[in-house]
Amino acid sequence: MSKDNFCELPGKGRLCYRSYGAEDDPAVILVVGLGLQLTYWPPAIIAGLVGQGLRVITLDNRDSGRSFFSDATPPTVLQQFFRKATDGYDLGHMADDVIGLMDSLQLDAAHVVGMSMGGMIAQTLAARYPQRVITLTSIFSTTGSLRVGQPAFKALLKLLRRPPRNQKESVRDYVDIMRVIGSTLEWNEESLRCYAAQAWGRGGDELSNLGTARQIGAIINSGDRTQELRQIRCSTLVIHGDKDLMVATSGGLATADAIPGSKLVLLPGMGHDFPDSLNDTLLSLLAGHML
């Protein structure tokens, strides 16, 4: 079990990360999605990558977990609904945070894996810092185009509910939304409750409500990134499920179509999560792509 570590990003604050494996092994950076924390990544996948001779680094994005919380004004519910840009940060700033972490760890380059919003951050990294990204893996993510990757209406309704005020409500809300967007392959409520309870205690509380809204603002502020994705030249793997109600499968198809030479893998029954039954498949895909 790795412990939380921190690096100071000049002028921003502390970024929380964990590192697994030998420091001189090739690095893999795992970037989580909207409102999630570094503890979201399945331990089996982390251990499997380390077992393949890779150093795995996970991080809390800004405005989540134990990383710094910004003072950006979050978009209102109406601004989110109508995709109205704000004065806050964008995905490029979040990609710069990852570069700051790499600089702190003296990593010239790394394999980068991102899921959902983390996939958008990883895509931005690969497009803007080609010399720092060895391979890119984008998991159930999208291009930012409003024509693809949109959530189902019932998933959107879950996102627009009143923010949780305590740990009990946070756990309830997380389980409720996963009933809608999770994979059809299995249901492990105990695991979901465990993650949500741990996340609240680790640094969630009321700040996370503002943080998630700020991260939504970053996605909105970045707009359609299709043309930028066409600039990516590193080896790219795009993974998506055919049962994803949070980021429709069309988002993965559009991502693969935009990135030259990318490989697309669609997984039957996979929704917007990592069910245990897919751990071996995902590990095989990731390791096969990087090694």
N, C-alpha and C positions, 0 to 999 in steps of 0.2 A: 504494500500500500504506500503510494507516494503521498507526501504532505504538500500543503499549500505553500508556494513560494511567491515572492513578489519582486517585480522589477519596476523601477521608477521611470516613467515616461516624462521627459522634461516638459514642463508647462502644462501637464495634464493630470498626473497622479499615478497611483500604483496599479499595475496590472497583475492580476493573480494567475498563476499557472502551476501546473504539475509536470514533472518529468519522470519518465519511466525508461529503464534500460541504461546501457553504457553510454556515457557522454560522447565517446568517439565513434559511435555507430551512426550511420546515415539517419538524419532526422525526418520525422513525420509530424506535421502540425495538424491537429484536429480542431476545427472551428465549429462551434455549436450554433444552433439556430435561435430564433426570436425568443427572448425571455428565458432561455435555458441556461444551465450552468455546466461547468466542465465535468461535473459528476454524471452528466447524462450519458456519456459514451459507455457502451457495454464493456465491463471489465474483461470479458472473454475476448473481445476484439483487440483491446489494448494488449493483453497478455500474449495473444497470438502474434501480433506484429512484433512485439519485443522478442518472442521466441524465434522469429525469422531474422533476427539480427538488426532490428531497427530501433532507434530511440524515438519514443512517442512523447509528444508534448501536447498537453491540452490547456485551454485557457478559458477564463471568464471574459466575455466581451465587455467593453465599457457599458456601464449602466446595467450590469447584472452580476449576481453572485458577490464575490469579494473584490472585484475590480473597482476602479474609481467610478463614481457617479458624476455625470456632467451637470451643468446648470442650464442646458439647452431647454428652451420652452417646448414642451411636448405638444403635438397637434391635438386639437379637440376631436371628439368623436365625429363631428360633422366634417372636419378637415380630413380625417382618416377616410371617411366614407366617400368623399368627393375627390380624394387623392390630391389635396391642395398642398403645395410645397410650403415649408416653414423656413425660419432663419436658422434652424438647427443643423447638425452635422449630416453627412451622407455616408454611403458605404465606402467611399474613398478614404475618409478619415478613419473608419474602422479597419480598413486594410493597412493604413499607415501605423495603427496600433500594433498590428502583427509584425510589421517590419521593425518597429521599435523593440519588440520582444526578441526578434531574431538578432538584432544588433547587440542587445544586452547579453544574449547567450553566445555571441560571436559565431553565429551560423551564417555562412556565406550563402547557402541555399538549402532548401528543404523540399520534401514532398508535401503537398498541401491538400488536405481533405476537408471539405465543408458540406454541412447538411442544411437544407432550407435557406434561411438567411445567411448562415455560415457558408453555404455554397456560393451565394452572391458575393460575399466578401472574398472567398477564395478565387472566384472568377476575376474579380477586380485586381487582386494581387497578381495573378498570372498575366493579365493584360498590361498592367502598369509597371510591373517589376519582373520582366521576363528572365533576367539573370538570377533572380532569387528563388524561382520556382522550378524544381526538377520535373515533377509531374503534378497534374491537377486531377482531383476526383471531385465531381459535383454530384451530391446525392439529394434526391427529391427537391431540386431547386428550379429556378426559372430565370428568364432574361430581363424581367421588368416590364415587358410589353403587356399592355392591358388586354391584348387579344388572346393571351395564353396563360396557363398556370394559375387561373383564378380559383378561389375557394368556392366550394358548394355553399349554397345559401344557408343550410343548417349549420355548417361550420362557422360561417361568418356571424351568425346569431350568437354562437357561444363566445366568440371573441368580443362581442359588444356588450356583454353582460356587466353588471356592476363589479368593480374590482374587489377581490377578497380583502377582508379586514383583519383576519387572523389566520393561524395555521390551519384550523379546522376547515374554514371556508376555502383556503387555498388548495388543500388536498381534495376537497369535494369538487371544486371547479376543474382541477387537472384531470381527475378521473372522468368527469362528465364529458370534457372535450375529447378525451382519448377514446371514449365509447363511439364517438362520431368519426374521428379521423384515423384511428388506429388500424393496424392490419387485420384482415379477416382470418389470418392463420391461427391465432390463439388469443387468449385473454388472460392476463396475469394481473389482477387487481392489486394483489399484495405488493408486487414490485412497483406498480405505479404509485401507490400510496407511500411506499417507503421513499421513493425518489422525491415526491412532492413535499413530504414532511421534512426530509433532510435539507432540501433546497430552501425552505422557509427558515429553518433554524440556522442555516449557513450564511444567510445574508439576504434573504428575501424581504420579509416584512413589507411595510407600506412603500418603501423606496422602490421596490421592484415594479410596482404599478406604474410609477412615473417612468422608470427605466425602460419598460417594455414599450410604452407609448413613444418614447424618444427613439427607440430602435425602429419602430414602425415609420416614424418620421424620416429616418435615414433611408429606408427603402423607397418611400415616396419621393424624397428629394433627389434620388438618383435616377428616377425615371426609367425609360427604355434604354437598356445597355447593349442592345443587339449589335450595333455597329462596333462597340468597343470589344465585344466578345470575338468578333471576326479577326481581331489583331492577335489573339492567343496562338502561340506556336508550339508550346510544350505538349508532350503526350498527355491526352486528356481522356478520362473515363467518365461517362455520365450514367448514373444509376437512378432508376425511378421505379415506383410501384404502379401497378395497374388499378389499384384501389385507393389512390390518394385523393381525399376530399379536401385537403388543405391547400396543396399545390397540385392542381390538376396535372395529369400525365402529359398534357400538351406542353407544359412548361419544360419538362425534360426533353421532349422531342425538339422543341425550339432551341434549347441550349445546345444539343448535339448538332443541330442543323447549322447553328451560327459559328461554332468553333471548328475550324478546318481540321480534318483528319481525326476527329474525335470518335470514340467507340461508345455506342449506346447499349445498355443492358436494361431490359424491362423485366421486373420480377413479379410473377403472378401472386396475387393475394397480399402483396405488400402495400401498406398504407403510408401514413406519415409518421413512422416510428421504426424502431429496430426490434422486432420480435426475436426472442431467443432462438426460435426455430430457423432463423436466417443467419445466425452468427457465423456458422461455418461457411455458408455461401458468400457472405460479405467479406469475410476474412480472406477467402480464396481469391475473390475478385481484386481486393485491395493489394494483397501481396503479389499476385500475378502481374498487376499493373506496375508496381513500383520496382520489383526485383527482376 
